[in-house]
Amino acid sequence: MIKETNTFLDYLKKSIGDQSISYKDYIQLCLYHPTHGYYSKQKKRVGRTSDSDFYTAESLGPLFTNLIIASVRNLLKSSKLNDDLSQYTFIEIGTEPEYALLSSIEVNPFGDHKILRLGDDLNFEDSNVILFANEWLDALPFHRLIYKDSNWHERGVGFNNAGKLEERLLNSLDLALDPIIDKLPKKSTENYQIDLSTEAPKLLTSLLNRQWKGIALFLDYGKMWDDLAYQRPNGTARTYWKHKQDTDLLKNPSEADITYDVCWDLLIESIESNPQTQTKLQTQETFFIQRAGNVIEPIISQSAFTFSKEKQTLMELVHPSHMGRRFQVLEIIRN
């Protein structure tokens, strides 16, 4: 790990010299550099073993897959869309190939299955699709803003005289932040921080600009704008390395995952500007109970004295103290 990190830092020093770059550009390099990037390298990232960094719902086994498939069927029927799954291409965005959603079941009910990995172009030609992404939006690069001396500033990074990475304030805000400048609080607490992706709404818009009909489901952890702007003074950015969480984004660069809580308001705005769509945001708990009750009910109905692995996994996915409230589901219907 030390050798690889040093190699990445050597590359970064040669690239930026004594200049400063935004956190967004730094995170882009840490996660997606073709050679050194965290998601570009061949390494174990997902799972519950000691050599991985975090686990996701896909790594919990086939129950999560069955809940998603049941939810898709329910949504297609209630939306008066063709509910024959064999007529749709199931497209997974941002998944690790070994943890692709449909890899945990023996029979794939969809007509075709495609995987777009993190960093891939969002290109597909299919017209009837089910778009699915679990923890994709939180893996996108993001800006870091801080309120100092009665103004909002963008945070960046550079190298000090000792050759160590350090935080800096940039001279101006990135032009990509222009659409949200008016949303920023006019007055805030000194050193209040906001972590925000401008890329996420653009990517959703590009997906909606393609000609397709069906359903899109985006599962992730996020907050509404008022929460991010007024209730989270330290921001939401963090890293995961060997299942340990840290708030120092300069630690273990290119070896640790870097993530943040997505802003749902900005995403919903980008979706609602497209007249062909219907959208709804709810907790993962509510979504599965409403959309996949036929899968949940038999598991819950098991004897109170029986606590099977399946019931344990279900509790982890829907219980409010686990993933049930921590994660939300953004559903999009295009009829």
N, C-alpha and C positions, 0 to 999 in steps of 0.2 A: 504494500500500500504506500509506504513512504517513497519508494523509488518512483512509482507511477505519479504520485502527487508532485514530487520534485520535477518530473519531466513536464507535467502540465504547467507548473509555475515558471519553468524556464521558457516554455513556449509563450506564456502570457507576458513575461518581461520583455521578450523580443518583440512582441506584437504592440504593446502600448508604451514601452519605454518609461519616461517620467510623466506621461499624460494620465488623465483620469478617464474612466469609462463609467457609464451608468450601471447600476445593479442589474438592470434588464439585460444589458450586453454581457455583463460578467456571468449572469446565470445562464444565458444562451450558450456561452462557451463551456461553462462547467457541465451542462447537461447534454449538449448536442454537438459539440465539436466532433467532426467526422472520425478523428483518431482518439482523442483523449476524453470525449464527452461521457458522462456517467451512463447515459442511455445508449450510447453508440458502442461501448465496449462489450465484449463477451464476458459476462460475469453473472453470478446469481444475485438477483436483487429482491425477488419476491418469495415469501414463504416464512415458515415459523422455525427454520433451522438457524443455528448460530452463525452460519456464514452468509445469511441474507440480511437485508436491512429493514424490511417492513413486510406486512402481509395485507392482502386485499380480499374482498369478498369472493373473487374467483378462486382463490387458493383454499377456500373452505369446502370445496367439493361440489357434487352434482345438485344439491338442494338449491343453491343459488341459481343455477342454470334453469332448473325446473320452475322456480318462482318467476324468473324473467320470461320464459316461454309462455307460462300461463297468463301472465300480465299482458303480453303482446296479443295473445288470442282475445282476451277480454276487451282490450282497447280497440282492436280491429272490428269486433262485433258491435260494440257500443258506438263506434264512429261510422257504421254502415259501410265499412270497407270490406273487400273480399277477405274472409278469414281463413282461406286455404293457404297455410304457411308455405306450401311447396311452390307457390307463385311469387315468392319474395326472395330476394338476396339479403342475407344477414351480414351486415358489414360492421365489424368491430374496429373501433378507433382507439389507438393508444394502448393496446394490450401487449403483454409479453407473450410470444407465440406458445410457450409451454403452458401458459395459463389462459389460453383463449377460452371463452365461455363455453363453446360447444365441444371442446375437447374432453369434457368430463362426462359426456353421455355417449352411448353406443350408437344411437340412431339420430341423425340430424334431420329434423322435420322441414327444414327450409330447402328451397330449390338450389341455392348456392350459398357459399360461405366465404367471405373475404376478410383479410386482416390488414389494417393500415397501422403500422407501428408508429410509436412516438417519433416525430420528426419527418415522417413520410408526407408526401403531397396528398391532399384529400381529393384524389381523382377516382371517379368511377362513372361508368356509362349506364348502369342499371336504372330502370324506370320505376320498378316496384321494390322498395327497400325497407328494411328495418335497420336503422342506424342505432348503434349501441356503444356507449363509452362509459366505463367505470374508472373514476379517478384519472381522467385525461385532462380536464380543464385545469386542475390544480398543478399539473406538471408543466404548464406553459410559463415562459419567462415573464417576469413582472417588474414594474417600477416600484421604487421605495421613496415615499414622500415624508418630509418632516417639517413641522411648524416651528420656526425659530425667528425671534426678533420681529414678530408680527407679520411674517410672510411664510408662504409655503416654498420649500426648496426640494430639489431632487437629490437623493443620496447616491453616491458613486463610490468607486474604489480605485486605488492606485498603489504604487509601491513607495515605501519610505526610504530614507537614506541607507537603512540597514538591509534593504532588499526584502522587507516583509510587507505583506498586504495590509492596507489600512483603509478605513472609511474616510470619505471626503464629501464635502458639499459641492455640487456642480454649479456652474455659473448661471445656468438657466434651465428651465423645464424642457423636456423633450417635446417636439412639436406633436408627437402622437398623443400627448396628454391634453391637447387643446379642447377636445370635446367634453372633458370632465372638469376643466378649471372652474367653470361657473358653479359646479356642484360642491366644490370644496367649501368648508365652513369659512365665513369671513373672519371669524375670530376663533381661536382654539387654545388649548393648553400648551404652554411651552414644551417643545420636544415631543408633541403628539405625532404619531407615525401612522401612515396608511400604506399598505401594500396592495398594489392594484395592477391587473393585467389589461392592457388595451388590445392585446392580440386575440384574447378569447372572444369578444364580441365580433371582431372582424372574421374570425374563422367560422363562427356560427352563421354570419351573414353570407359568407361564400358557399356554405353548405346549402343554405336556403335558396340561393340564386341558381342552383342546379335544378334541372327538370326531373323531379321524382315525386312519387306519392307513397304514403305509408306512414311509418311512425319513427320518431327519434326519441331515444331515452338517454339522458345524461345523468349519471349518478355521481355525486361528489359532495365534499364538505364545503360549505360556503356561508356567507352572511348577507343580510340586506344592507343597503348603503348606510342607513342611519346608525346601524350597529357598528359598522366599520369606521364611520366618520366621527362618532361621539362616544362610543362605549369601549373601544379597544385602543387605549393610549400607546401600547407597545407594538401595535401592528399584529399581524398573524403569521409572518414568515418564520420558517423553522427548517431544520434539517433532520434527516433520519439516517443513522449509520449504526449497523449492528443492533437495530431495534432500540436505539437510544435517541431521544429527542434533544435538540440543542437549538438555541436561537442565534448562535454565531455562524453566519453564512460564509465566513472566510476560513472556517475550519474544515479540514479534509476536502479541499476543492477538487472536483471531478470524481471524488470517491464516495461522497455522501449525496443522498437525494435532497433536493431543495424544493420546498413546497409552500403554499399559502392558502388562505381561504378565498374562494372565488366570490366575486360580487354578483349576486343573482339579479339585482335591479338592472345592471348594464346589459346582461345577457337577455333578459326578458324584453327590454326596450328594442334590442336588435332583432328579436324574433317578431314582436308585435308590429314592427314597421313593414313586415311582409304580409300582405292581405290574404295569402293562401293558407295561413296556418292558424291553428288553435294551440294554446300553450297553458300549462298548469304546473305549479311548483308545490310540492308537499314533502313531508318527511318520508324517509324510507319505510318507517313503521307503517304510516297511513297508506302509502302507496301499495305495499304488499298485502296488507289486510283487505283493502278495497279491491285490488285487481287480481290477487292470487289466493283468494279464500278457499278455493277448492283443493289447493295443495296444502294449505296451512291447517285446515280443520281436522283432517285425519291424524295429523301429527299431534296437535293439541289434545285430541280426544283420547290419546293413549292414557293408560292408567296413571294416576297421580304418583304411584309408587315406581313407575318406570321412567327412567331418564336416559333415553337412548342417545346415541351420538347425533342422530338426526334432529331430535328435539333440542339438544344442546346447541347445535349449529343454528337452528331456527331462532332460538333466544338471542344468540349473538347478532343475528341479522336484523331482528325487529325490536328487541327490548330497548326501551328508552335509555337505559344506562350503558348500552353498548352502541352498535351502529344505528339503531332505530331512529334516534334523534340527531346523532352526530352527522348523519348523511341525509342529503335531500335528493329528490328525483325531479328533474325537469323533463316533462313529457311534451312532445310536439307531435301534432297530428296534421297531416296534409292530405286532404280528401280532394 
